[in-house]
Amino acid sequence: MEKTNQFVEALQGKQIPILILDNKWHQLFTRVEKSKSLAAKEAQMNELLKRQGKLNQDLKEIKKLKNRMMQEIIPLSEELRVNENEKTVKKLDEKKRLIEECNEKTDAYADELIELPRQIDQLNHSMMLETMELCYSKIGRNQKDIAEIAKWIAMVRVELKKNIVRKQEREESNQELYHYMHDVFGADVIELFDMQYKPGEPGTPSGETQ
């Protein structure tokens, strides 16, 4: 918790790109398992971004409607000056009602659009912190495995060196025995035994070392 608070303080004022719009962020989770909590935040972020996009589009449509109503009011107002009648009054009132409705929706949508970026930024920071925790947790586990493997490699390397020395000693011993036998018993006798024991094969006297 203390580390998380330190991260939050360090990130104050820093702009972070929207994570779910970054393909590299998604690629992280081919290497790290995404938590249920982070998946839920991702879904929430998708909804916020969809809502933001819809509001912006709706605002454009409302402005178009309002402009059309304003244009239609002008001839109706002129008509009333010339000939005031109930039908025209009703049309004019309907246009004014629609314009008022457009104004109310515009104000409501504008207020929501002011709030949405703050919510998106807050959620994005939360997602970043959780992503960092997941990644560093994975890195920590990997480092533990790396240390254990390195320890095993070091142990095996020692054993390998010992066995290389043992192998060389056995090969030298076989070589010496073979030469002494050759000197003592002679080439003809040794050749007869060579046919049976096949020097150079594992477990038998060695002729030439590889």
Secondary structure, 3 states (H helix, E strand, C coil): CHHHHHHHHHCCCCCCCCHHHCHHHHHHCCCCCCCHHHHHHHHHHHHHHHHHHHHHHHHHHHHHHHHHHHHHHHHHHHHHHHCCCHHHHHHHHHHHHHHHHHHHHHHHHHHHHHHHHHHHHHHHHHHHHHHHHHHHHHHHHHHHHHHHHHHHHHHHHHHHHHHHHHHHHHHHHHHHHHHHHHHHHCHHHHHHHHHHHCCCCCCCCCCCCC
